[in-house]
Amino acid sequence: MKHATAATETIENNSFTVTDLFKICTHCERLSKKDLGVRIPRSLGNGPSRFIPEKEILQVSKVDPRTQSIFEDAFAALGRLDNISLVMGFHPQYLESFLRTQHYLLQMDGPLSLHYRHYIGIMAAARHQCSYLVNLHVNDFLQVGGDSKWLNGLDGAPQKLQALGELNKILAHRPWLLTKAHIEHLLKAEEHSWSLAELIHAVVLLTNYHSLASFTFGCGITPEIHSNGGHTFRPPSLSQYCVCDIANGNGHGHLEERRGNHQVSEVSGEVEVLMERMKQLQECRDEEEASQEEMATRFEREKTESMLVATAEDEECVPSRDVSRHFEDPSYGYKDFSRRGEHVPTFRVQDYSWEDHGYSLVNRLYPDVGQLLDEKFQMAYNLTYNTMAMHKDVDTSMLRRAIWNYIHCMFGIRYDDYDYGEINQLLDRSFKVYIKTMVCSPEKTTKRMYESFWRQFQHSEKVHVNLLLMEARMQAELLYALRAITRYMT
Amino acid sequence: MHFGQRERPRGLPLLFGAMEKMSRVTTALGSSAISGRTMFCHLDAPANAISVCRDATQVVVAGRNIFKIYGLEEEQFVEKLNLRVGRKPSLNFSCADVMWHQMEENLLATAATNGAVVTWNLGKPSRNKQDQLFTEHKRTVNKVCFHPTEVYMLLSGSQDGYMKCFDLRKKESVSTFSGQSESVRDVQFSMKDYFTFAASFENGNVQLWDIRRPDRYERMFTAHTGPVFCCDWHPDDRGWLATGGRDKMVKVWDMTTNRAKEIYCVQTIASVARVKWRPERKWHLATCSMMVDHNIYVWDVRRPFIPFATFEEHKDVTTGIVWRHQHDPYFLLSGSKDSTLYQHMFKDASRPVDRANPEGLCFGLFGDLAFAAKESLISGDTNRKPYPGGDRRYPIFFFKKPDLTEQFAHVSSALSVFESSLESRCMDWFVKTARLYLLGGKPFAELCDHNAKVAKELNRPQVSTTWTMLRLMFSDPANLSTPGPNNISKLGNLPLMNSFSMKEMGTESRLDRSKGEIRQDSIHLEPGNSLINSNNDENEETEGSEGQAEYMFGDAELDDDDLYSIELENQAAEEQEYTLPQEAFPLRHEIMDNPSVPEHLQQDKADSPHASGNEAEVMCLTPTESFSLIAISQPLFSTHLPAHFFCPVVREMLSHYAEQGDVQMAVSVLIVLGDRIRKEIDDLTQEHWYMSYIDLLQRFELWNVSNEVIKLSTCSAITCLNQTSTTLHVNCSNCKRPMSNRGWICDRCHQCASVCAVCHHVVKGLFVWCQGCSHGGHLEHVMNWLKSSSHCPAGCGHLCEYT
């Protein structure tokens, strides 16, 4: 509550009013006239996601008793059911694992105190200008007794947390630059130094929130109703939309549907083509024997190409002040390493893998978290319903592996035993654009991008893709961070 | 002989077994020729695996960027051959594993990270020794294994979940085994059963296969939680399989029975990457770990708590270990990520057991003390009472070979048990004090008085005096005067006040003067004092603990005077029991001594806060004896006396008490004085005291007191103690199963567990129930109900009572 008032103040300070924020189309203006004079807090977006019709999301929880019970648990544990969980409700198995991990990281015994955890979450989410997560955790932060002065910016926070800013920045955008010197800097700072266990906790939190920010943007999660302050933190991409867009098809759904139908007829066959390719790859794998050099160049090519995939056609956006105060150096973003001329050796998964090395390190310093993360990664990687759009009994493992490895490829992580030519076959350009944007600069994700890939697929499948992206990104960041820590320790 | 075996047709394991024995005899004899020392050489790149050839003269090292053969010479490693040839080495050279054939010395196999299985023939005349290339696996190959006796048989296990058996005379695999589960981490042919091999999996399973039956595994069991990184068959014992996993365990399984039986389990400190049985030692095995820990351990599986030997040379994780010769237990080779290759001599290993403390100490439930120590230390101790069960010694395990260097240090400890005598066991004073002390909820002066009284009754005059002194030091005169006369008038024999005034008689004039000055000063200090007062008030309000506190300290409900009359009667009885060591040093005697040695007093002031705490007494009693004394004491009192003037003294006093072992006093004073003293003592010390006291309280099961202390403490580290692990687990009242998710509805039986008997709704908050009939409901509802009716709201007819 305290925070809500603070937030309203910021509204006034910035002389924003709700109407200023939206360019309201005439249709909506007419509708909203009726409400004049009544000040009722209203949720801005209808439904948890801007991209997915509310009806569809809510239906899931009604149909599936398992989802229902997970929602109940989540509500009982947190006293709220956030939009992220609602959207993840498409995949109850994953959601369960996700919530368990989240709960353990934020609430259970751990090396960091509660308000530190939330603050680190804020730092990480702010790196991607994810107002949704920032708001959520600002509330939590104040609730667990955090000092509101810290929220004025990293300068207000203790020096110990300030030192973490650098790690946060690198991890979020260019994790391959992380060296043991960074770790040493954090661990050997006299009275402001971190302990190893604390650092592991912080790293897990940072990576968790970076990737969660990706998910939030990737699924177009709308701000929570209660965090009305949230709207002042740069409402995601609102400038391009009218409220009726946000209304997500609930308002004038017929329009949307008509357009949707049109698109379907246009691109029908997309799925079939993809399936055909998968089948071909499966069959010809034995015959076609690419030479080792060929394989190596394929990886390099994919890596380079992933850089060239234009992330966003839109302009450089300057983050609004409210979120940006949580981090410094806003210009520091994802830079494509191969283009920058800085030669970074490829990270070989066979030399440092999550299963063998990362897990052991995390579990040693922060017991049980390794196990939880391991379950979560496996859940995301192995999740399948053997369906693709309207087709049933499809083995999607190849596609999932392609997506996973493509993301790791973007971070320079290479699997010796993977033929990167497959990626080119399976992932088309618009999909690559989406992946790249979501993973590297999620704040630039737009509804258009979300809609333009895999047009025939269900929303639940797109959420599934988002989960994959999120977990793959988290693992990639974690691998770099943990490797740096391991190097420091040896 | 070996070459003869190569041609041997399959299916003659029995005959073969005999031959193998014979060959072993010869090699064992040959092994005596091996010699060397602990040595190492630098590799160019981190190693992933190593393997030795059969005659123990060469070792192959394989890694991502290295594939070399080194000769093992007396004094050093000599590079013999670099197998990584070609201008642009392909991924086929990036090895995850390597194995040298144990029958054919020119034959090597590697597992490549890109999924290839490669064999190498050293007999080839060309520079490139690559022989065969199998690219059947789709994912990284984790392990290759030659058949121990069959020349052409090679087995591989891969990340893709398949194991493949290759006949090196053919271009492709002869059979494929599907684990039906996750990645294969290790495959090992059994040393004794010709057809059997074991495979370990990432999901924690171990499977046994018959090489002739690729359709289905013979047996499967779950060996570890999480991946099983390695397994190794015992070289001599047919049925023994050792497995090591990410769960930091090494387990030894007996496979001869119907169900795989875990017979030994060693807990290491990091995930186990490799495990290798030690040749010629039935119980020994060597392990190295995947992460964090760089040492190589040799364990005796029967003593799983301490490694038998440790090799600590490596600076990064050890990735490959192998015993140099299959019948020589004294040489161990290891490769590591730190790019070194080591030969370890067993005689140079460090023996952790030598450094281990064979002493142990433990308190029993009733204060008995058990103490185990090396016999040599204990013998000759006259006070020792033998334990009724007799001295317990560790059984000595080693019967087989009397080689001293090969045994665990012969430790036999003697166990003695000391029964505590009645007096020393009596910690009643501690318990009583803890219960009776008031730590908050009243004005400072009252707290001090109360605590002084408590101490007095427990026959601890020194502590009692300290409390009184504290009150005098830190109370402002206004507060001082009110309780003072009260006490005296009420309890005519309040010992301290009495003695104090009596003692002061001699120097009344001086004291009056000083008192007057105190008053003056206290006027100056008024703002500060009032602040303290208001603090006290605040404490009372915010804690709201007055009622609670009374409840906790049940005895305190008796009012002061009641308490006194009762306790005084008991006092005599109690006095007999108590011998309190720290109060044993006689106050009076010290006072008598003082005059003769005036310097001593000054020293005392500095050294022993206790003495200086009682300084006033000392001065007063000996006014005539030494001028210098008065000269010292006068300024003490006559100058300004703000409360913080005493802080150093009090601080020393507290440390004194703490050092003497009476941490109770230290903490109690700390709490009662609160802000007055807190800043004077560094946080770590405070925290230490608090922790010790809380620990003591909890051992005496004084949970309430300990919680009170936690609550009242000002250390953040302490106050957070009772904010952790606040989860409360409940079981469903219906099906008696734990309710994992919510407190009010059971997942399994879908019954609401706690329904209010009045409104029949689910109770989600406070649930109050009658202990007689176990019906209950919302606190408010039940309260209201019982106002109007005395029967149970559920209608069971029980006459419930609400108090």
Chai-1 contact restraints between the chains, C-beta under 6 A:
chainA,res_idxA,chainB,res_idxB,connection_type,confidence,min_distance_angstrom,max_distance_angstrom,comment,restraint_id
A,D73,B,N741,contact,1.0,0.0,6.0,A-B,restraint_1
A,A76,B,R742,contact,1.0,0.0,6.0,A-B,restraint_2
A,D109,B,T724,contact,1.0,0.0,6.0,A-B,restraint_3
A,Q292,B,S90,contact,1.0,0.0,6.0,A-B,restraint_4
A,Q292,B,L91,contact,1.0,0.0,6.0,A-B,restraint_5
A,Q350,B,T113,contact,1.0,0.0,6.0,A-B,restraint_6
A,Q350,B,T140,contact,1.0,0.0,6.0,A-B,restraint_7
A,D356,B,M290,contact,1.0,0.0,6.0,A-B,restraint_8
A,H357,B,M291,contact,1.0,0.0,6.0,A-B,restraint_9
A,S360,B,S271,contact,1.0,0.0,6.0,A-B,restraint_10
A,S360,B,M290,contact,1.0,0.0,6.0,A-B,restraint_11
A,S360,B,M291,contact,1.0,0.0,6.0,A-B,restraint_12
A,L361,B,M291,contact,1.0,0.0,6.0,A-B,restraint_13
A,R364,B,V292,contact,1.0,0.0,6.0,A-B,restraint_14
A,D416,B,L91,contact,1.0,0.0,6.0,A-B,restraint_15
A,D416,B,T113,contact,1.0,0.0,6.0,A-B,restraint_16
A,D416,B,N114,contact,1.0,0.0,6.0,A-B,restraint_17
A,D417,B,N114,contact,1.0,0.0,6.0,A-B,restraint_18
A,D417,B,G115,contact,1.0,0.0,6.0,A-B,restraint_19
A,D417,B,R139,contact,1.0,0.0,6.0,A-B,restraint_20
A,D417,B,T140,contact,1.0,0.0,6.0,A-B,restraint_21
A,T490,B,D316,contact,1.0,0.0,6.0,A-B,restraint_22
